[in-house]
Amino acid sequence: GDGGHREVESLERIMHEQMTFTEPKKAESRSTYTLDREMEYATRLKRTKIYAMFPSMTKSDINEIFCANDYAFQQTVDSIKNSGIEPKEVEAGVKPLAKADRVEREERDADEDDDGGGFHGRFQVVDDQSQYEGLRAEAEIYAKQRKECYAKAAQAFSQKQGELAQWYSQQAKLHGMKMEEANKRASLLIFRNVNEKRGAETLDLHGLHVKEAIDALEDRVARMRMNRKGGKSRRRRQLIVVTGRGVHSEGGRAKIKPAVETYLRQHSIKYDTTSNAGQIKVWL
């Protein structure tokens, strides 16, 4: 009826305003558009990893599949695998998830086999290392797209283009949801890899963002306190929180360790940082 007609007309007007709102561009071919997208660092990183995983395929074939899957790492890998081509396995020791300092690891894990956990364990590219990096890269792309949409929404609002501003705001929220989902999957993956061979009294936060690290710490503290209340012994238990020294952080400054210390102080939890620069001893 008339309502449906008005809805279609409104959508068409919004799309028209969107086209006139952005700067005019020359018509681009599919190959030019692909080249522009590949200039993104995250996209180039994922593409290079897929090349290494499927050396029997030509780069042009991989590029077509990559583009068809909207530059999503895991979807591209799954598409190629579904065609009957298996990925090449690579040891993570060649390209570690993050190059944690070996000396630091030997100091804190003297009783562990160096290949037994953390970043020096062995990963299958598809399931672990490359998937983690691919998810973080996708999250960065979504974050950039969200920022751009919010900026366009603000500009449209300032020009009294309310419907267009609302449309951009909704797009920004969608990009934000995708960013959060990619980061959540990445954090769960890396947390499992670096902690799966550790005991309950060691918590490794390598590879996590600050908020993810604090969430993991809060969960471990709550569970250890609950176990202590339910057990026979009321003796304080020690938790070793491995934060790293921030050597590979932006600017070489630690982010997780200061955040962990702030959390512990705010919750009046006793801790010590003097024994090792890359870890914190906590008593619960």
CORBEL-V165388 format. One line per field, one symbol per residue. ss: DSSP state (~ for helix, > for strand, _ for the rest). psi: psi as a letter, one per 40 degrees, with the letter a starting at -180 (. if undefined). Layout:
# CORBEL-V165388
ss=???
psi=???
This chain:
# CORBEL-V165388
ss=_~~~~~~~~~~~~~~~~~~~~________~~~~~~~~~__~~~~~~~~~~~~~_____~~~~~~~~~~____~~~~~~~~~~___________________~~~~~~~_________~~~________~~~~~~~~~~~~~~~~~~~~~~~~~~~~~~___~~~~~~~~~~~~~~~~~~~~~~~~~~~~~~~~~~______>>>_____~~~~~~~~~~~~~~~~~~~~~_______>>>>>_______~~~___~~~~~~~~~~~___>>>______>>>>>_
psi=addddddddddddddddddddihiiihiiddddddddeehdddddddddddddgeeiiddddddddddfffhdddddddddeeehiihhhheddgidhgihddddddefdeihdeeaaeeihihdddcddddddddddddddddddddddddddddddefgddddddddddddddddddddddddddddddddeedeiieehhheieiiddddddddddddddddddddeidhehiihhhhheieedeiheehhddddddddddddefhhiheddhdeihhih.
